[in-house]
């Protein structure tokens, strides 16, 4: 039996959609890409990989915030 991880499938779809030129996208096409990326984020968030990304982004945001303060 073949199983497909939905997050991996969505990641492949996102990569294929983002390879297209920006000028050839319609507003509807851009909205669909945003929706796919949001669903991908919801699927990957509870995983250990998603938590690692959250920690890295949080540390980056903290360092940017601290560098801007006197």
C-alpha positions as CSV (number, residue, x, y, z in Angstrom):
1,X,0.0,0.0,0.0
2,X,1.3,3.4,-1.0
3,X,1.0,6.2,1.6
4,X,1.6,9.9,0.8
5,X,2.4,12.4,3.4
6,X,0.1,15.4,2.7
7,X,2.6,17.9,4.0
8,X,5.3,16.6,1.6
9,X,2.8,16.7,-1.3
10,X,1.9,20.3,-0.5
11,X,5.5,21.3,-0.2
12,X,6.1,19.9,-3.7
13,X,3.1,21.8,-5.0
14,X,4.3,25.0,-3.4
15,X,7.7,24.6,-5.0
16,X,6.2,24.0,-8.4
17,X,3.8,27.0,-8.1
18,X,6.6,29.4,-6.9
19,X,8.9,28.5,-9.8
20,X,6.5,30.2,-12.2
21,X,7.1,33.8,-13.2
22,X,5.4,36.4,-11.1
23,X,4.0,38.3,-14.1
24,X,2.1,35.3,-15.4
25,X,0.1,34.8,-12.2
26,X,-3.5,36.1,-11.8
27,X,-4.9,37.4,-8.6
28,X,-6.9,34.2,-8.2
29,X,-3.8,32.1,-8.7
30,X,-1.9,34.1,-6.0
31,X,-4.8,33.6,-3.6
32,X,-4.7,29.8,-4.2
33,X,-1.0,29.8,-3.5
34,X,-1.5,31.6,-0.2
35,X,-4.2,29.2,0.8
36,X,-2.0,26.2,0.0
37,X,0.9,27.7,2.0
38,X,-1.5,28.3,5.0
39,X,-2.7,24.7,4.9
40,X,0.9,23.6,4.7
41,X,1.7,25.6,7.8
42,X,-1.2,24.2,9.7
43,X,-0.1,20.6,8.8
44,X,3.6,21.1,9.7
45,X,3.1,23.2,12.9
46,X,2.5,20.3,15.3
47,X,5.5,18.3,14.1
48,X,9.0,18.4,15.7
49,X,10.3,20.0,12.4
50,X,7.6,22.7,12.7
51,X,8.5,23.4,16.3
52,X,12.2,23.7,15.4
53,X,11.3,26.3,12.7
54,X,9.2,28.1,15.3
55,X,12.1,28.2,17.7
56,X,14.5,29.5,15.1
57,X,12.1,32.2,13.9
58,X,11.4,33.2,17.5
59,X,15.1,33.5,18.3
60,X,15.6,35.6,15.1
61,X,12.8,37.9,16.0
62,X,14.2,38.3,19.5
63,X,17.6,39.2,18.2
64,X,16.2,41.7,15.7
65,X,14.1,43.3,18.4
66,X,17.1,43.5,20.8
67,X,19.4,45.0,18.1
68,X,16.8,47.8,17.5
69,X,16.7,48.9,21.1
70,X,19.3,51.3,22.6
